[in-house]
Amino acid sequence: MSKARTGSSGRWHPTQESDELIFAICDHFFFQLGVSLGSVSGAELGEERQRGAAASVAAWVNDEMRRPDITREKIYPLFWEAFHRGFLMLQPPLEKGLADRIYSQFDLKSHPGEITVVNVTGASAAQHVTSTAADMIVTLIDQVFRDKRKRFPNAPEKQSVHLGMGAGYAAMLVAKRLAQKVNSGEDIPPLVLHAISAGGFLPQEPHKAPTNYFTYFDPSITNVKYVALFSETVVDNADYEKLKTNPGIKSSYECRDDIDIVVTSLAAADHKHGLLVQYLTHLVSQKYLKPEVLTDMQKAGWLGDVQFRPYSNEGPITEVCPVRAVTLFELEDLVRLARDNNGKYVVLVAGPCGECGESKQSALRPLLANENLRLWTHLVTDSRTARELLEVKNN
């Protein structure tokens, strides 16, 4: 028999309840919704139609699980606790018509990629875009695993799926959703998680560093291994090639070609929550960089960055800024992965900012319009961003 646990104050809180109880309450709650909507009939109804859903669930918990302390007032907090634990995963609707129009407007027929437009708006749009991307990645993981089993039938050690995780808020949300699905007991192949950049950047934002995402995955549930990238987050351009030979990170670069699926996002140059613009601004404030650096980047046409590698409408921006981020992939590398169509994938999450909801369409446009910047095989965005892209004709 399950009993509620209480904290030091003696007060009840939904986080104190077991997975078993919370899941059972959700399961019965949805049954009650069916009763109230008339989709459950016959002998199943009994007295249920006479009560509200929460009251009926509370009575059921009392009878079945001997928990008279779970009153109807506690049902909704437990329901939201189930959401936080990943028991309830919404699947938002997709808008194929907008995706088809983007393909047509940007002449993407020759590009071996897929565009997914998630039909969501508002404050939660970013989270729904990232959850859709995570679900797509699970499908890609299964596909890569099946392909590897065919190619290496007698070599199980070569059948692990290698997933490269970028930094940033969007990538963090993808990792959380992906970990929820992995930790829920789904039949997930053996995984190797690679951090493909070192930061993070700002000391007060360690949660945006890829290595931190590794903690979301429970190795006791599935076979998960890790390849970290322990390095300075930003180095002088002149020191970068030498840095890559350092013993502490050399092996991370040597494992780069093992990565099957790259997961990354993008940031707009004019957006305050972009990690690269935040960090360059920070370096200017610390007098490590001259203020002219930001002006020079703007003159070079800086519109956005992927994996902290900046680009303009014309292509990658190099050597304008005297410092650069440490990352396993240059923009050209990602373009090649997307173009070669050799069983490797680049998933680009391009929804609105997860912190303020601002659109990133200005940064996304060059990655559609310029074939030398098409660094994605799977692009996931939201309906508002898609419509903004379609409002201005491609030049």
FIBATI-656018 format. One record per residue (C-alpha): x, y, z; residue in one letter. Coordinates in Angstrom, 3 decimals. Layout:
N
<site px="X" py="Y" pz="Z" type="A"/>
...
***
This chain:
395
<site px="0.000" py="0.000" pz="0.000" type="M"/>
<site px="1.361" py="3.410" pz="-1.015" type="S"/>
<site px="1.542" py="6.234" pz="1.466" type="K"/>
<site px="2.296" py="9.863" pz="0.835" type="A"/>
<site px="5.603" py="11.182" pz="1.988" type="R"/>
<site px="5.861" py="14.562" pz="3.619" type="T"/>
<site px="8.711" py="17.010" pz="3.778" type="G"/>
<site px="10.266" py="18.503" pz="6.875" type="S"/>
<site px="7.323" py="20.914" pz="7.176" type="S"/>
<site px="4.845" py="18.031" pz="7.190" type="G"/>
<site px="2.980" py="19.461" pz="4.199" type="R"/>
<site px="1.947" py="17.306" pz="1.252" type="W"/>
<site px="3.414" py="18.014" pz="-2.177" type="H"/>
<site px="2.774" py="16.147" pz="-5.472" type="P"/>
<site px="6.495" py="15.552" pz="-5.998" type="T"/>
<site px="6.416" py="13.232" pz="-2.992" type="Q"/>
<site px="4.145" py="10.707" pz="-4.693" type="E"/>
<site px="5.255" py="7.578" pz="-6.533" type="S"/>
<site px="5.289" py="7.133" pz="-10.305" type="D"/>
<site px="2.787" py="4.281" pz="-9.894" type="E"/>
<site px="0.197" py="6.437" pz="-8.136" type="L"/>
<site px="0.577" py="9.424" pz="-10.446" type="I"/>
<site px="0.320" py="7.352" pz="-13.605" type="F"/>
<site px="-2.747" py="5.505" pz="-12.292" type="A"/>
<site px="-4.447" py="8.813" pz="-11.509" type="I"/>
<site px="-3.761" py="10.139" pz="-15.021" type="C"/>
<site px="-5.012" py="6.926" pz="-16.603" type="D"/>
<site px="-8.260" py="7.080" pz="-14.650" type="H"/>
<site px="-8.614" py="10.816" pz="-15.161" type="F"/>
<site px="-8.704" py="10.389" pz="-18.946" type="F"/>
<site px="-11.256" py="7.612" pz="-18.512" type="F"/>
<site px="-13.411" py="10.088" pz="-16.590" type="Q"/>
<site px="-13.110" py="12.627" pz="-19.384" type="L"/>
<site px="-14.466" py="9.951" pz="-21.703" type="G"/>
<site px="-17.364" py="9.447" pz="-19.324" type="V"/>
<site px="-18.166" py="13.156" pz="-19.167" type="S"/>
<site px="-18.044" py="13.444" pz="-22.969" type="L"/>
<site px="-20.271" py="10.413" pz="-23.425" type="G"/>
<site px="-17.658" py="8.263" pz="-25.204" type="S"/>
<site px="-17.860" py="5.577" pz="-22.504" type="V"/>
<site px="-21.148" py="3.721" pz="-22.255" type="S"/>
<site px="-22.958" py="0.775" pz="-20.790" type="G"/>
<site px="-21.827" py="-1.002" pz="-17.634" type="A"/>
<site px="-18.653" py="1.101" pz="-17.462" type="E"/>
<site px="-20.603" py="4.166" pz="-16.451" type="L"/>
<site px="-22.045" py="3.139" pz="-13.100" type="G"/>
<site px="-22.206" py="6.197" pz="-10.891" type="E"/>
<site px="-19.348" py="7.963" pz="-12.671" type="E"/>
<site px="-21.589" py="10.322" pz="-14.668" type="R"/>
<site px="-22.925" py="11.725" pz="-11.397" type="Q"/>
<site px="-19.501" py="13.073" pz="-10.341" type="R"/>
<site px="-16.975" py="15.438" pz="-11.806" type="G"/>
<site px="-13.761" py="13.922" pz="-13.182" type="A"/>
<site px="-11.540" py="14.981" pz="-10.275" type="A"/>
<site px="-14.032" py="13.822" pz="-7.639" type="A"/>
<site px="-14.494" py="10.476" pz="-9.393" type="S"/>
<site px="-10.727" py="9.923" pz="-9.587" type="V"/>
<site px="-10.315" py="10.787" pz="-5.903" type="A"/>
<site px="-13.031" py="8.285" pz="-4.976" type="A"/>
<site px="-11.375" py="5.646" pz="-7.170" type="W"/>
<site px="-7.959" py="6.208" pz="-5.532" type="V"/>
<site px="-9.586" py="5.858" pz="-2.132" type="N"/>
<site px="-11.265" py="2.553" pz="-3.085" type="D"/>
<site px="-8.512" py="0.977" pz="-5.171" type="E"/>
<site px="-5.318" py="2.274" pz="-3.578" type="M"/>
<site px="-6.495" py="2.986" pz="-0.032" type="R"/>
<site px="-5.510" py="6.646" pz="-0.181" type="R"/>
<site px="-8.337" py="8.659" pz="1.404" type="P"/>
<site px="-5.943" py="11.604" pz="1.738" type="D"/>
<site px="-5.960" py="12.091" pz="-2.054" type="I"/>
<site px="-8.900" py="14.464" pz="-2.311" type="T"/>
<site px="-10.293" py="15.970" pz="-5.499" type="R"/>
<site px="-8.304" py="19.165" pz="-4.779" type="E"/>
<site px="-5.075" py="17.164" pz="-5.103" type="K"/>
<site px="-5.890" py="15.566" pz="-8.453" type="I"/>
<site px="-4.894" py="18.512" pz="-10.642" type="Y"/>
<site px="-1.513" py="19.114" pz="-8.951" type="P"/>
<site px="-0.805" py="15.400" pz="-9.455" type="L"/>
<site px="-1.869" py="15.697" pz="-13.076" type="F"/>
<site px="0.679" py="18.473" pz="-13.659" type="W"/>
<site px="3.322" py="16.510" pz="-11.801" type="E"/>
<site px="2.736" py="13.725" pz="-14.331" type="A"/>
<site px="3.401" py="16.231" pz="-17.104" type="F"/>
<site px="6.691" py="17.284" pz="-15.504" type="H"/>
<site px="7.748" py="13.655" pz="-15.161" type="R"/>
<site px="7.179" py="13.077" pz="-18.848" type="G"/>
<site px="4.169" py="10.771" pz="-18.546" type="F"/>
<site px="2.062" py="13.085" pz="-20.701" type="L"/>
<site px="3.580" py="14.012" pz="-24.051" type="M"/>
<site px="1.501" py="16.072" pz="-26.449" type="L"/>
<site px="2.002" py="15.628" pz="-30.171" type="Q"/>
<site px="1.277" py="18.975" pz="-31.840" type="P"/>
<site px="-0.320" py="19.169" pz="-35.299" type="P"/>
<site px="1.804" py="19.669" pz="-38.422" type="L"/>
<site px="1.135" py="22.027" pz="-41.325" type="E"/>
<site px="2.222" py="20.306" pz="-44.534" type="K"/>
<site px="0.874" py="23.064" pz="-46.767" type="G"/>
<site px="3.299" py="25.634" pz="-45.355" type="L"/>
<site px="6.199" py="23.186" pz="-45.671" type="A"/>
<site px="5.356" py="22.591" pz="-49.337" type="D"/>
<site px="5.221" py="26.331" pz="-50.011" type="R"/>
<site px="8.656" py="26.840" pz="-48.444" type="I"/>
<site px="10.041" py="24.050" pz="-50.637" type="Y"/>
<site px="8.626" py="25.774" pz="-53.690" type="S"/>
<site px="9.554" py="29.360" pz="-52.827" type="Q"/>
<site px="13.162" py="28.513" pz="-51.973" type="F"/>
<site px="13.544" py="25.989" pz="-54.818" type="D"/>
<site px="14.516" py="23.107" pz="-52.534" type="L"/>
<site px="13.501" py="20.253" pz="-54.833" type="K"/>
<site px="17.117" py="19.177" pz="-55.310" type="S"/>
<site px="17.947" py="19.359" pz="-51.604" type="H"/>
<site px="17.770" py="15.939" pz="-49.895" type="P"/>
<site px="15.997" py="17.239" pz="-46.825" type="G"/>
<site px="12.660" py="17.387" pz="-45.038" type="E"/>
<site px="10.891" py="20.427" pz="-43.629" type="I"/>
<site px="8.436" py="20.024" pz="-40.774" type="T"/>
<site px="6.225" py="22.967" pz="-39.828" type="V"/>
<site px="4.592" py="22.607" pz="-36.411" type="V"/>
<site px="1.212" py="24.324" pz="-36.351" type="N"/>
<site px="1.609" py="26.101" pz="-33.018" type="V"/>
<site px="1.781" py="29.716" pz="-31.890" type="T"/>
<site px="2.125" py="31.589" pz="-28.635" type="G"/>
<site px="4.352" py="31.244" pz="-25.617" type="A"/>
<site px="4.590" py="27.445" pz="-25.787" type="S"/>
<site px="5.490" py="27.278" pz="-29.497" type="A"/>
<site px="9.218" py="26.809" pz="-28.900" type="A"/>
<site px="8.626" py="23.866" pz="-26.591" type="Q"/>
<site px="6.302" py="22.166" pz="-29.080" type="H"/>
<site px="8.828" py="22.636" pz="-31.889" type="V"/>
<site px="11.563" py="21.047" pz="-29.797" type="T"/>
<site px="9.317" py="18.164" pz="-28.725" type="S"/>
<site px="8.450" py="17.484" pz="-32.367" type="T"/>
<site px="12.154" py="17.524" pz="-33.226" type="A"/>
<site px="12.900" py="15.083" pz="-30.403" type="A"/>
<site px="10.205" py="12.675" pz="-31.608" type="D"/>
<site px="11.658" py="12.904" pz="-35.113" type="M"/>
<site px="15.122" py="12.127" pz="-33.750" type="I"/>
<site px="13.794" py="8.965" pz="-32.100" type="V"/>
<site px="12.564" py="7.846" pz="-35.534" type="T"/>
<site px="15.946" py="8.655" pz="-37.080" type="L"/>
<site px="17.728" py="6.737" pz="-34.316" type="I"/>
<site px="15.692" py="3.649" pz="-35.161" type="D"/>
<site px="16.398" py="4.109" pz="-38.861" type="Q"/>
<site px="20.159" py="4.468" pz="-38.334" type="V"/>
<site px="20.159" py="1.430" pz="-36.065" type="F"/>
<site px="18.368" py="-0.719" pz="-38.638" type="R"/>
<site px="20.789" py="0.399" pz="-41.335" type="D"/>
<site px="23.783" py="-0.411" pz="-39.147" type="K"/>
<site px="22.466" py="-3.863" pz="-38.316" type="R"/>
<site px="22.295" py="-4.589" pz="-42.026" type="K"/>
<site px="25.774" py="-3.212" pz="-42.688" type="R"/>
<site px="27.442" py="-4.777" pz="-39.624" type="F"/>
<site px="25.372" py="-7.894" pz="-38.791" type="P"/>
<site px="28.239" py="-9.573" pz="-36.946" type="N"/>
<site px="29.629" py="-6.496" pz="-35.189" type="A"/>
<site px="27.286" py="-5.294" pz="-32.421" type="P"/>
<site px="29.921" py="-2.797" pz="-31.254" type="E"/>
<site px="29.395" py="-0.890" pz="-34.520" type="K"/>
<site px="25.618" py="-0.785" pz="-34.185" type="Q"/>
<site px="25.401" py="1.982" pz="-31.579" type="S"/>
<site px="23.799" py="5.195" pz="-32.793" type="V"/>
<site px="25.974" py="8.279" pz="-32.256" type="H"/>
<site px="24.112" py="11.492" pz="-31.501" type="L"/>
<site px="25.895" py="14.865" pz="-31.571" type="G"/>
<site px="24.252" py="17.478" pz="-29.333" type="M"/>
<site px="24.769" py="21.198" pz="-29.836" type="G"/>
<site px="24.486" py="23.904" pz="-27.185" type="A"/>
<site px="21.724" py="26.390" pz="-26.473" type="G"/>
<site px="18.245" py="26.577" pz="-25.013" type="Y"/>
<site px="16.491" py="24.850" pz="-27.923" type="A"/>
<site px="18.957" py="21.958" pz="-27.963" type="A"/>
<site px="18.515" py="21.643" pz="-24.201" type="M"/>
<site px="14.724" py="21.282" pz="-24.605" type="L"/>
<site px="15.231" py="18.658" pz="-27.326" type="V"/>
<site px="17.582" py="16.720" pz="-25.049" type="A"/>
<site px="15.068" py="16.803" pz="-22.184" type="K"/>
<site px="12.225" py="15.462" pz="-24.328" type="R"/>
<site px="14.496" py="12.842" pz="-25.865" type="L"/>
<site px="15.662" py="11.749" pz="-22.416" type="A"/>
<site px="12.049" py="11.453" pz="-21.247" type="Q"/>
<site px="11.316" py="9.055" pz="-24.080" type="K"/>
<site px="14.508" py="7.084" pz="-23.491" type="V"/>
<site px="13.996" py="6.931" pz="-19.727" type="N"/>
<site px="10.348" py="5.916" pz="-20.118" type="S"/>
<site px="11.454" py="2.469" pz="-21.207" type="G"/>
<site px="10.909" py="2.777" pz="-24.954" type="E"/>
<site px="12.903" py="0.297" pz="-26.986" type="D"/>
<site px="15.806" py="2.623" pz="-27.843" type="I"/>
<site px="18.993" py="1.277" pz="-29.476" type="P"/>
<site px="22.368" py="1.720" pz="-27.748" type="P"/>
<site px="23.313" py="5.403" pz="-27.858" type="L"/>
<site px="26.565" py="7.341" pz="-27.767" type="V"/>
<site px="26.011" py="11.019" pz="-26.965" type="L"/>
<site px="28.651" py="13.475" pz="-28.197" type="H"/>
<site px="28.975" py="17.087" pz="-27.096" type="A"/>
<site px="29.770" py="18.907" pz="-30.332" type="I"/>
<site px="30.650" py="22.224" pz="-28.732" type="S"/>
<site px="32.223" py="23.226" pz="-25.444" type="A"/>
<site px="29.728" py="25.753" pz="-24.149" type="G"/>
<site px="27.545" py="27.260" pz="-22.630" type="G"/>
<site px="29.828" py="30.266" pz="-22.584" type="F"/>
<site px="28.428" py="32.286" pz="-19.694" type="L"/>
<site px="29.262" py="30.981" pz="-16.197" type="P"/>
<site px="25.713" py="31.624" pz="-14.982" type="Q"/>
<site px="24.216" py="29.467" pz="-17.764" type="E"/>
<site px="25.814" py="26.009" pz="-17.443" type="P"/>
<site px="22.467" py="24.387" pz="-18.288" type="H"/>
<site px="22.985" py="25.407" pz="-21.922" type="K"/>
<site px="26.203" py="23.409" pz="-22.297" type="A"/>
<site px="25.817" py="20.053" pz="-24.113" type="P"/>
<site px="27.735" py="18.050" pz="-21.523" type="T"/>
<site px="25.076" py="19.021" pz="-18.997" type="N"/>
<site px="22.441" py="17.265" pz="-21.133" type="Y"/>
<site px="24.090" py="13.925" pz="-20.428" type="F"/>
<site px="22.670" py="14.039" pz="-16.911" type="T"/>
<site px="19.118" py="13.831" pz="-18.305" type="Y"/>
<site px="19.648" py="10.248" pz="-19.475" type="F"/>
<site px="19.392" py="7.345" pz="-17.045" type="D"/>
<site px="22.103" py="4.785" pz="-17.926" type="P"/>
<site px="20.384" py="2.166" pz="-15.766" type="S"/>
<site px="17.452" py="2.091" pz="-18.214" type="I"/>
<site px="19.194" py="2.023" pz="-21.566" type="T"/>
<site px="22.698" py="1.594" pz="-22.897" type="N"/>
<site px="24.064" py="5.141" pz="-23.082" type="V"/>
<site px="27.698" py="6.187" pz="-23.417" type="K"/>
<site px="29.178" py="9.655" pz="-23.629" type="Y"/>
<site px="31.881" py="11.616" pz="-25.427" type="V"/>
<site px="32.431" py="14.997" pz="-23.788" type="A"/>
<site px="34.282" py="18.010" pz="-25.148" type="L"/>
<site px="36.215" py="19.547" pz="-22.270" type="F"/>
<site px="37.814" py="22.704" pz="-23.565" type="S"/>
<site px="37.813" py="26.461" pz="-23.385" type="E"/>
<site px="34.550" py="27.665" pz="-24.848" type="T"/>
<site px="36.219" py="30.365" pz="-26.954" type="V"/>
<site px="39.825" py="30.670" pz="-28.159" type="V"/>
<site px="41.860" py="33.006" pz="-30.350" type="D"/>
<site px="41.671" py="32.083" pz="-34.015" type="N"/>
<site px="45.445" py="31.721" pz="-34.148" type="A"/>
<site px="45.407" py="29.080" pz="-31.402" type="D"/>
<site px="42.544" py="26.933" pz="-32.669" type="Y"/>
<site px="44.367" py="24.363" pz="-34.788" type="E"/>
<site px="46.898" py="23.774" pz="-32.021" type="K"/>
<site px="44.075" py="23.402" pz="-29.482" type="L"/>
<site px="42.566" py="20.540" pz="-31.484" type="K"/>
<site px="45.749" py="18.501" pz="-30.934" type="T"/>
<site px="45.667" py="18.793" pz="-27.154" type="N"/>
<site px="45.424" py="15.336" pz="-25.487" type="P"/>
<site px="42.313" py="16.317" pz="-23.517" type="G"/>
<site px="40.143" py="16.989" pz="-26.560" type="I"/>
<site px="41.971" py="15.301" pz="-29.435" type="K"/>
<site px="39.957" py="12.118" pz="-29.014" type="S"/>
<site px="36.688" py="14.092" pz="-29.191" type="S"/>
<site px="37.680" py="15.378" pz="-32.626" type="Y"/>
<site px="38.854" py="11.937" pz="-33.700" type="E"/>
<site px="35.393" py="10.537" pz="-32.846" type="C"/>
<site px="33.618" py="13.205" pz="-34.864" type="R"/>
<site px="33.134" py="11.017" pz="-37.918" type="D"/>
<site px="31.297" py="8.434" pz="-35.814" type="D"/>
<site px="28.384" py="10.821" pz="-35.291" type="I"/>
<site px="25.273" py="9.709" pz="-37.177" type="D"/>
<site px="22.833" py="12.464" pz="-36.208" type="I"/>
<site px="23.763" py="16.071" pz="-35.440" type="V"/>
<site px="21.210" py="18.020" pz="-33.397" type="V"/>
<site px="21.612" py="21.776" pz="-33.440" type="T"/>
<site px="19.714" py="25.041" pz="-33.472" type="S"/>
<site px="20.393" py="28.547" pz="-34.716" type="L"/>
<site px="20.490" py="32.067" pz="-33.332" type="A"/>
<site px="19.855" py="35.456" pz="-34.893" type="A"/>
<site px="22.613" py="38.052" pz="-34.764" type="A"/>
<site px="20.202" py="40.777" pz="-33.638" type="D"/>
<site px="18.611" py="38.727" pz="-30.876" type="H"/>
<site px="19.539" py="39.337" pz="-27.239" type="K"/>
<site px="19.272" py="35.665" pz="-26.212" type="H"/>
<site px="21.681" py="34.356" pz="-28.853" type="G"/>
<site px="24.611" py="32.777" pz="-27.050" type="L"/>
<site px="27.248" py="34.033" pz="-29.478" type="L"/>
<site px="26.101" py="37.650" pz="-29.441" type="V"/>
<site px="25.761" py="37.469" pz="-25.656" type="Q"/>
<site px="29.287" py="36.207" pz="-25.240" type="Y"/>
<site px="30.902" py="38.608" pz="-27.713" type="L"/>
<site px="29.121" py="41.454" pz="-25.935" type="T"/>
<site px="30.422" py="40.084" pz="-22.642" type="H"/>
<site px="33.991" py="39.987" pz="-23.983" type="L"/>
<site px="33.668" py="43.589" pz="-25.133" type="V"/>
<site px="32.422" py="44.618" pz="-21.681" type="S"/>
<site px="35.410" py="42.846" pz="-20.123" type="Q"/>
<site px="37.714" py="44.698" pz="-22.544" type="K"/>
<site px="38.940" py="41.399" pz="-23.976" type="Y"/>
<site px="37.644" py="42.483" pz="-27.375" type="L"/>
<site px="37.420" py="45.946" pz="-28.870" type="K"/>
<site px="33.912" py="47.329" pz="-29.457" type="P"/>
<site px="34.734" py="47.558" pz="-33.167" type="E"/>
<site px="34.509" py="43.756" pz="-33.398" type="V"/>
<site px="30.716" py="43.820" pz="-33.204" type="L"/>
<site px="30.607" py="46.642" pz="-35.757" type="T"/>
<site px="32.887" py="44.677" pz="-38.078" type="D"/>
<site px="30.659" py="41.618" pz="-37.764" type="M"/>
<site px="27.627" py="43.701" pz="-38.692" type="Q"/>
<site px="29.464" py="45.168" pz="-41.685" type="K"/>
<site px="30.265" py="41.627" pz="-42.815" type="A"/>
<site px="26.513" py="40.979" pz="-42.993" type="G"/>
<site px="26.208" py="38.829" pz="-39.868" type="W"/>
<site px="22.657" py="37.428" pz="-39.735" type="L"/>
<site px="22.947" py="34.367" pz="-37.527" type="G"/>
<site px="25.023" py="31.481" pz="-36.306" type="D"/>
<site px="24.817" py="27.708" pz="-36.074" type="V"/>
<site px="27.108" py="26.055" pz="-33.551" type="Q"/>
<site px="28.429" py="29.585" pz="-32.873" type="F"/>
<site px="29.804" py="29.810" pz="-36.395" type="R"/>
<site px="28.464" py="33.042" pz="-37.922" type="P"/>
<site px="27.179" py="33.530" pz="-41.441" type="Y"/>
<site px="25.740" py="36.152" pz="-43.785" type="S"/>
<site px="23.553" py="35.806" pz="-46.843" type="N"/>
<site px="26.672" py="34.982" pz="-48.838" type="E"/>
<site px="28.078" py="32.262" pz="-46.592" type="G"/>
<site px="30.224" py="31.668" pz="-43.486" type="P"/>
<site px="31.927" py="34.652" pz="-41.873" type="I"/>
<site px="35.540" py="33.854" pz="-40.959" type="T"/>
<site px="38.460" py="35.841" pz="-39.610" type="E"/>
<site px="36.401" py="38.987" pz="-38.962" type="V"/>
<site px="36.265" py="38.262" pz="-35.240" type="C"/>
<site px="39.638" py="37.466" pz="-33.607" type="P"/>
<site px="38.110" py="34.731" pz="-31.430" type="V"/>
<site px="35.990" py="31.708" pz="-32.217" type="R"/>
<site px="33.992" py="29.006" pz="-30.473" type="A"/>
<site px="35.332" py="25.490" pz="-29.985" type="V"/>
<site px="33.101" py="23.135" pz="-31.961" type="T"/>
<site px="33.506" py="19.828" pz="-33.766" type="L"/>
<site px="31.817" py="21.005" pz="-36.967" type="F"/>
<site px="32.299" py="24.020" pz="-39.192" type="E"/>
<site px="29.342" py="25.202" pz="-41.244" type="L"/>
<site px="30.925" py="23.658" pz="-44.342" type="E"/>
<site px="31.119" py="20.296" pz="-42.544" type="D"/>
<site px="27.413" py="20.353" pz="-41.773" type="L"/>
<site px="26.574" py="21.336" pz="-45.355" type="V"/>
<site px="28.595" py="18.374" pz="-46.594" type="R"/>
<site px="26.879" py="15.983" pz="-44.193" type="L"/>
<site px="23.485" py="17.193" pz="-45.378" type="A"/>
<site px="24.415" py="17.068" pz="-49.053" type="R"/>
<site px="26.202" py="13.705" pz="-49.208" type="D"/>
<site px="23.091" py="11.724" pz="-48.268" type="N"/>
<site px="25.239" py="8.915" pz="-46.838" type="N"/>
<site px="23.119" py="7.807" pz="-43.920" type="G"/>
<site px="23.970" py="10.754" pz="-41.675" type="K"/>
<site px="21.531" py="13.465" pz="-40.645" type="Y"/>
<site px="21.556" py="17.054" pz="-39.412" type="V"/>
<site px="18.436" py="18.105" pz="-37.494" type="V"/>
<site px="18.093" py="21.891" pz="-37.317" type="L"/>
<site px="15.621" py="23.206" pz="-34.729" type="V"/>
<site px="14.492" py="26.618" pz="-35.967" type="A"/>
<site px="11.505" py="27.627" pz="-33.903" type="G"/>
<site px="11.081" py="30.862" pz="-31.959" type="P"/>
<site px="13.302" py="31.714" pz="-29.019" type="C"/>
<site px="12.435" py="29.497" pz="-26.079" type="G"/>
<site px="13.072" py="32.319" pz="-23.623" type="E"/>
<site px="11.104" py="35.198" pz="-25.144" type="C"/>
<site px="9.273" py="33.779" pz="-28.173" type="G"/>
<site px="10.945" py="36.081" pz="-30.715" type="E"/>
<site px="11.124" py="34.776" pz="-34.275" type="S"/>
<site px="14.441" py="33.708" pz="-35.819" type="K"/>
<site px="13.281" py="33.906" pz="-39.437" type="Q"/>
<site px="16.021" py="36.407" pz="-40.394" type="S"/>
<site px="18.664" py="33.857" pz="-39.401" type="A"/>
<site px="16.822" py="30.946" pz="-41.007" type="L"/>
<site px="16.300" py="32.557" pz="-44.412" type="R"/>
<site px="19.949" py="32.239" pz="-45.628" type="P"/>
<site px="19.969" py="28.548" pz="-44.666" type="L"/>
<site px="17.129" py="28.059" pz="-47.137" type="L"/>
<site px="18.088" py="30.506" pz="-49.873" type="A"/>
<site px="21.832" py="29.801" pz="-50.199" type="N"/>
<site px="22.622" py="26.243" pz="-51.274" type="E"/>
<site px="26.080" py="26.609" pz="-49.726" type="N"/>
<site px="24.422" py="27.118" pz="-46.338" type="L"/>
<site px="21.857" py="24.322" pz="-46.511" type="R"/>
<site px="23.313" py="22.496" pz="-43.554" type="L"/>
<site px="20.221" py="20.479" pz="-42.610" type="W"/>
<site px="18.574" py="17.255" pz="-43.634" type="T"/>
<site px="15.651" py="17.805" pz="-41.271" type="H"/>
<site px="14.403" py="21.287" pz="-40.486" type="L"/>
<site px="11.756" py="21.812" pz="-37.794" type="V"/>
<site px="10.110" py="25.206" pz="-37.400" type="T"/>
<site px="6.782" py="26.730" pz="-36.366" type="D"/>
<site px="3.886" py="28.089" pz="-38.414" type="S"/>
<site px="4.551" py="31.755" pz="-37.565" type="R"/>
<site px="8.176" py="31.516" pz="-38.697" type="T"/>
<site px="7.067" py="29.696" pz="-41.852" type="A"/>
<site px="4.579" py="32.431" pz="-42.732" type="R"/>
<site px="7.175" py="35.135" pz="-42.113" type="E"/>
<site px="9.555" py="33.360" pz="-44.488" type="L"/>
<site px="6.860" py="33.267" pz="-47.155" type="L"/>
<site px="5.927" py="36.928" pz="-46.794" type="E"/>
<site px="9.131" py="38.102" pz="-48.485" type="V"/>
<site px="10.012" py="36.624" pz="-51.845" type="K"/>
<site px="13.351" py="34.876" pz="-52.048" type="N"/>
<site px="15.935" py="37.061" pz="-53.796" type="N"/>
***
